[in-house]
Amino acid sequence: MVFESLPEGWRVWNEEPSGRVILVYRPDVFGSGDLPDECLPTIYLTNGSRNARPGSGQYATDEWHVVLFLEPEIEAVAETHESREAGAAGAVDVAERFVAGAVDYRGAYQVPREAYFARLDEFVGEEETA
């Protein structure tokens, strides 16, 4: 499967057969209190509706969505793909971009978390993300 090629630090947290996949980055570091638990970078692959209405995500769509969350309400990347296979490849691509420092996690926040960003910089890409 495509998730065997995840970059260093990313893990499959949950994979439903032919369904949703959840990937997490460095749960060993975020779960240890070294970095805030609520900031665990998480990639969701799902064909659930992206409507903001409560419960709408339970309805399957013909599209597969890849979303990188930096916190429960902080989205850094959101992409749509035509199939689960394309979405899975897209999820791996997002994980690779994150590790390489090519995801602007600072720009996703309205209120900067400078101490957190400085610590996260030690794990991903260059000091400043593009």
N, C-alpha and C positions, 0 to 999 in steps of 0.2 A: 504494500500500500504506500501511497505517497507520503504518509506521515512518518515513515521510517527515515526520511531524509530531512527531518527538522533540524534547524541549526542548533548549535550548542546552547543549552540553557532552556530550551522550549520542551515541554512535555505534553503528551495527550492526557488530559484530565478526565475526559469522558468521550466515548464514541458510541453512538447508537447505530446499529446496523442499518445501512442505507438512510441514515438520518443525521441529526445534529451532531456536531463535534465541538468540543471545548478544548482549547490549547491554553496552557499557562506558562509564564516565563519565570524561571528561578523560584519555584515555590519553597525551596530550601532557604533562600535568603529572605523572602517576604514573610514566610511563616515563622521565622525565628525571632522577629522583633527588630532585626537589623534595618529593614525598610518597612514602612507602614503596610500592614496587612491589606487594608482597603485599596492600596495602590497596585496590587498584583496585576500586571499586564495580562490581559485575557483576550484571546481571539475566539470569536464564535463563528461557526459555519452553520447556517440554518436556512431552511426554506420557509420559515414562518413569516407571516406578514410583518412589515416594518412600521405599520400604522401605530400612532402613539396611543390609541385607545386601549384601556385595560383589557387584557385577554386576547387582543388581536393576534398576538404571536403564536397562538395555538392553531391558527388556520394556515394550512399549507398553501404555498404559491408555486408558480412554475419557475420562479427565480430562486437562486441560492445567494445568500448574503454573507459576506465576510466582514466582520466588524471587530476592530481592535479597541477594546476598552482599557483605559488607564485607571479608572475607578468606575463604580457602577453607573454614573451619569456622564462620564468624560469619554467621548469617542475621539480617537485620533485618526482612524482610517475606517471608511465604509465603502465597500465595493459590491457590485452585483454581477453575478455570473449566470450563464444559461443552464448549467448542469451541476450536479454534485461534484463530478470529477473536476470540472473547471474551477469550481469553488474551492475544492481541496487544494488544488495547485495554487490558487490565489492565496489561500490561508498560509501555505508554506512560504510563498513569496513575501507576504506581509511580515511573517516571522523573520525571514532573512533580512528584510529592509530594516526592521527594528533593531536587530543585533548589530547590523552594520552602521547604525546611527543615522539612517536615512529617513527616519520618522521624526517629525518635529513634535516631540511630546510637550515641550514648553508652550508651543503655540496653541495647544488644545485647552489650556487652562486660562480662565479669566482672572483668577487670583493666583499669582506665582507661589510656588513652594520651593524656594531656592535651596534650602538645605537638602530636601529630597532630590531635587534635580542634580545637585552636585554629587550626591552619593550614587544616583542612578548612572551618571556619566561614567563612573568607574567600571560599570558592567557592560555598557554598550558603546559602540562606535567611537567617534571622536568626541572631544570635549564639547563642541557646539554641534548640534544636529542641523541638518539641512532641511 
